[in-house]
Amino acid sequence: MGGQKKRTLDEIHRFLKNKSNTKYPILFSGDFNMDTSKSQQFLRKSGINFSHARVSNSLGSRWNKNIMGRMVDHIFYQGISSRPNQCTANKYIDISDHFPITAEWDIGIITSPPPKRKINVKNLELVKDQLISSNRFDLLATYRIEIYQTFNELIEII
């Protein structure tokens, strides 16, 4: 990898790492000059959890000697609770060797971050006798039965 490309990728990693804990949605898009799997691998390596908006109407996003090339333009997102309604490459705009790609979400999903749920320990204390445990080992803890004692009793029964 060339020096300039490595510096650019490192700068992108640092920027996204700093923004990844925000409560607001992040859209990250552009010409990655990497196919889909390489661009997803690039983001995974940095520990950044972005979803990929998959283009539905084209396998490529650029012309290469009058032949459809690979998909190198991508839209990634974080903090949006659903996939885009659509993500497409516009094959009718001819201003570059790349097709512009667009993704569309409902505005309500993007503008309001999903509510964070917090456990209120005081409220749990008030209703603790009403809670039912589905923990199958709860019986051992409740009656303080030694596990080896239980196995020995089971073996005797069998």
C-alpha positions in Angstrom: 0.0 0.0 0.0 1.3 3.4 -1.0 2.3 5.9 1.7 -0.3 8.5 0.8 -3.1 5.8 0.8 -2.0 4.4 4.1 -1.9 7.9 5.7 -5.4 8.6 4.3 -6.8 5.3 5.6 -5.2 6.0 9.0 -6.8 9.4 9.1 -10.2 8.0 8.3 -9.8 5.4 11.0 -8.9 8.0 13.6 -11.8 10.2 12.6 -14.4 7.4 12.6 -13.1 6.0 15.9 -13.6 9.4 17.5 -17.1 9.6 16.2 -18.2 6.0 16.8 -19.5 6.6 20.3 -21.8 9.4 19.4 -25.6 9.2 20.0 -26.3 10.6 16.5 -26.4 8.7 13.3 -23.3 8.6 11.1 -23.4 8.2 7.3 -20.0 7.5 5.7 -19.8 7.3 2.0 -17.6 7.7 -1.0 -15.2 6.2 -3.5 -13.2 3.6 -1.5 -11.5 2.2 -4.5 -12.1 -1.2 -2.8 -14.8 -3.7 -3.6 -17.5 -4.4 -1.0 -15.7 -7.1 0.9 -12.4 -5.2 1.1 -14.2 -2.0 2.3 -16.1 -3.9 5.0 -12.9 -5.6 6.1 -11.2 -2.1 6.2 -13.9 -0.9 8.7 -13.9 -4.2 10.7 -10.1 -4.0 11.2 -10.5 -0.7 13.0 -13.2 -2.1 15.3 -15.8 0.3 14.0 -19.3 -1.2 13.7 -20.9 0.2 10.5 -23.6 -1.4 8.4 -23.3 -1.4 4.7 -26.1 0.0 2.4 -26.2 -2.6 -0.4 -26.8 -1.3 -3.9 -29.7 -3.3 -5.4 -29.6 -2.4 -9.1 -26.0 -2.8 -10.1 -23.0 -5.0 -9.4 -20.6 -2.2 -10.2 -20.3 1.5 -9.8 -17.8 2.5 -12.4 -16.9 2.1 -16.0 -13.6 0.6 -16.9 -12.9 0.8 -20.7 -16.6 0.6 -21.5 -17.1 -2.4 -19.2 -18.9 -2.3 -15.9 -16.3 -2.4 -13.2 -16.6 -3.5 -9.6 -18.5 -1.8 -6.9 -16.0 0.7 -5.3 -18.4 3.4 -4.1 -20.1 2.6 -0.8 -22.5 4.0 1.8 -21.9 2.9 5.4 -24.1 3.9 8.4 -24.2 3.6 12.1 -26.9 4.7 14.7 -29.8 4.1 12.3 -32.2 1.5 13.5 -33.1 0.1 10.1 -31.7 -0.6 6.7 -32.3 2.0 4.0 -35.6 1.8 2.0 -33.5 1.6 -1.1 -29.9 2.0 -2.2 -29.3 2.4 -5.9 -26.6 3.4 -8.5 -27.8 6.1 -10.9 -26.7 4.9 -14.3 -28.0 7.9 -16.2 -25.8 10.6 -14.7 -22.6 10.8 -16.8 -20.3 13.2 -15.1 -17.6 10.8 -14.1 -16.4 7.2 -14.6 -18.4 6.4 -11.4 -22.1 6.2 -11.0 -23.5 8.2 -8.1 -25.1 5.9 -5.5 -27.8 7.0 -3.2 -29.6 5.5 -0.1 -32.9 6.5 1.2 -34.3 6.2 4.8 -37.4 7.5 6.4 -36.5 10.9 8.0 -38.0 9.9 11.4 -35.6 7.0 11.7 -32.6 9.2 11.1 -33.6 12.3 13.1 -34.5 10.6 16.4 -31.9 8.3 17.9 -33.2 5.1 19.3 -34.1 5.5 23.0 -31.5 4.0 25.4 -33.0 1.7 27.9 -31.6 1.9 31.4 -32.3 -0.6 34.2 -33.7 1.1 37.3 -32.3 -0.9 40.2 -34.6 0.8 42.7 -37.6 -0.3 40.8 -36.3 -3.8 40.5 -35.8 -4.0 44.3 -39.5 -3.0 44.7 -40.8 -5.9 42.5 -38.1 -8.5 43.2 -40.5 -11.0 44.7 -42.6 -10.9 41.6 -39.8 -11.7 39.2 -39.6 -15.3 37.9 -36.3 -16.8 37.0 -35.9 -19.1 34.1 -32.4 -20.0 35.2 -32.4 -23.8 35.3 -29.6 -23.8 37.9 -31.6 -21.5 40.2 -32.9 -24.6 42.1 -29.3 -25.4 43.1 -28.6 -21.9 44.3 -32.0 -21.6 46.1 -31.7 -24.8 48.1 -27.9 -24.7 48.4 -27.7 -28.2 47.1 -24.2 -29.3 46.4 -23.8 -30.3 42.8 -21.9 -33.5 43.5 -24.6 -34.5 46.1 -27.3 -34.0 43.4 -25.4 -36.1 40.9 -24.8 -38.9 43.4 -28.5 -38.9 44.2 -29.4 -39.0 40.6 -26.9 -41.9 40.0 -28.5 -43.9 42.9 -32.0 -43.3 41.4 -30.9 -44.6 38.0 
